Amino acid sequence: MSRLIDLSHTVEHGMVTYKGLPAPVMCDFLSREASREKYGPGTEFQIGRIEMVGNTGTYIDSPFHRYPDGKDLAALPLTSIASVECLVARIPESAGRAIDRLPFSQDEVRGKAVLVHTGWDRHWRTDQYFEAHPYLTASLAAWLVAAGALIVGIDSFNIDCIDTGERPVHTILLGHDIPIVEHLCGLSQLPDRGSRFFAVPVKVKAFGTFPVRAFAIA
């Protein structure tokens, strides 16, 4: 029987996803106690409020994140972010930080989600998570475009190297309408081939990045 496999980190008050960006702030807009004055006896509700940047938890980058005229979250076609047949590339730590090839042919990649499993998610919520993470190279990003990937994800801090200000992988993939999912987790639970990947954000206009409840059916 098929299984639903969660590939998302939990978003919590005060957690840091990306150093230098503010942590989410969560509070009551309407507390249960205050709501009792508005409703009948024995009836209460909580309405929560959250303040956060789009780059929080496990999130998706749309082309608008990089390009002012790119597709925003509301314009992402569901065909590229929901029920996409999936390939999982296992990259051992011994391969080094810069990932420049995947164990698939271009024919296999066409029309699929490509998820890069490095195991870096084991460092989540530690200082190590932000340091010397594995990333894709520009040449691999160009290869993924040529291969016809629909969406690309990784379980590390960033799909790009951040040692300098350039972001070639974001530039190449988002420039070809290929969404990016960063900070995935749990990819070890997926088979290399055959699962179906979902990373659907809220349908927000004029916004480039937003958390997703990424998961797969395997």
N, C-alpha and C positions, 0 to 999 in steps of 0.2 A: 504494500500500500504506500501511497505518496506521503511524504512528511513535509510539514512546514518548518523551515529552519530560519530562525531570527539571525540577521547579520548586522544588527544595529547596536550601538552603545546607548545606554540609558542617559537621558538628559536630566541633570540634577542641579539644584540651586548651588551657585558658587563654583561649579566645576570649570576647569580651563580646557578648552579644546585646542586653541591656537594661541601660543604665547604672544602677548601684545594686544590681543582682542579681549573685550570685556566678557566676563563670565555671565551666564544667565541669572537674572534676579526673579524669583518666583514668590508670589504673595497672594493673599486674598484680595479680590476686588470687593466681593461680598462674602463675609464669613458666615458660617452656619448659625452662629449666635445672633448676628445682626439680622439674618434673614427671617428669624422667627417673628420679628415684628411685622413682616410683610405678608406672611402666609397664615393659614389656619392652624389651629392647635395640632401639634405633632408633625407638622410639615416644615422641613427646612432644606435649604440648598446651599451649595458652595459654588461661587463663580470665581475662578482663578484668573490671575493676571501674570503674564510673563514678559519680561523685557530682555531681549537678546539680539545679537547679530545673527545674520543668516548662516554664518560659518560656525555652527554649534552642533556638537555631537557628530553623528554620521549624516553627511549632507551631500546634496547634488549641486553641481555647477552647471548652469545653462549657458549658452553662448553669450547672453547679455552680461554675465559676470565679467567677461573679457572685452566684449565689443558693444558699443552703444547702440548699434543697429542690429544686434544679434537677437535670437529668440529668447524671450524671457520665460520665467517659469510657467506662465499661463499658456504660452505658445508651444511648449514641448509636446510633441505628438505622443500619445499613449503607446504607440507601437515601438517607441524607443526606450520606454521606461517601465513597461508592465508586461509580464509574461513573455520575456525575451529569452529564447534558448541560450544556454550559458556554457561557456568554457572557463575552467579554473586552471590558471597557470601556476604550478608549484615552483617557487624560486628559493633554493636553499641559501642559507646565510653565507655559505662559502662562495657564492657567486659574486659577492661584493655589493656595494651600494647601487651602482649604476646598472640598471637592467636594460640590456639592448637587444635581447631576443627572447622569444617565447617558444614553447615546445609544440607549436601548431603550424600548419601550413596556412597560407592566405585563403585557400579554398575553404578550409574548416572555419575560419574566422568570419567569413562573409555573412552578414545579417545576424550576428550573435552579440551577446554581452560577453565581454572579456574581463574576468576578475583576476587580479594578480594577488596571489597568496604568498606573503613573505613571512607571516608569523609575527610581524611587528606589533600587532594588537596586544601581545602579551605585556607590553610596556605601558599600556593605557593607564592614565592617572599617575604616572611617575615622571620624574625629570628626564629619564632616558628616552621617553617617547619623543621628545622634542629635539634630540641630538642624533646626527649622523644616520638618519632614516634612509631606507632604500627608496629608489625612485626610478621612473622610466627616463630613457634618453630621448632626445629629439628625433633621432633616426628611427627608434622603435615607434614613436608616435606617428611618424610619416608612414611607416610600414602598416600600422593599424588603419590609417586612412585609406591607403591603397588596397588593403584587404577588405574594406567595407564593414568594419566593426560598427555596431549600432550604439553601444554605450561601453564605457571602460571604467573599472573601479579598482581600488587598491586598499589594502588594510594597513597602510602606514600613514604617517603624519602629513605627507603631501605627495602628489603624483609627480611633482617636479623637484629637482634639486633647488634648495633655497640658499645656497652658499653665496649666490650673487642675486642681483635684481631681476635677471631674466627668468621668464617662465615659458620655455619653448613648448612644453607638452600641452599646457593650457592653450597656448596660442594656436598650435596646430590642430588639436582635437576640437576645441570649441569653434575654431575658424571653419571647420567642416561639419558643424552641427552635430558633433558627437558629445553628448553629455558625459560628465565625469562624476564619479562617486568616490569620496575620500573618507577615511576613518571607518572602513568596514571592519567587521570582526567575525570570528567563527567560520571562516572559509574552510577550515580543516574538516568541517562536517559535510561539505558538498562533494559529490563525485567530480572527476575531471571533466566529464561531459554529461549532457542530458538533463540537467536541472533547468528550471525556468526562474528568471530573476525579476524582481519587482523593486523599484526605487521611486516611488511616486510622491512628489511634494504637494503642498497646498497650492492651489491654482491662483498665484499672486501675480498681478500685473506690475510691470516695471521693476522687477526684482530678479536678481541673478542667481542667488544661492539660498537654499533652505534645507533644514533637517528633513530626513526621510525615515520611515520605518522600513528599512531595506530587509527583504527576506527572499527566500527561494523555496520553490516546491521541488523536492527531489524524491 
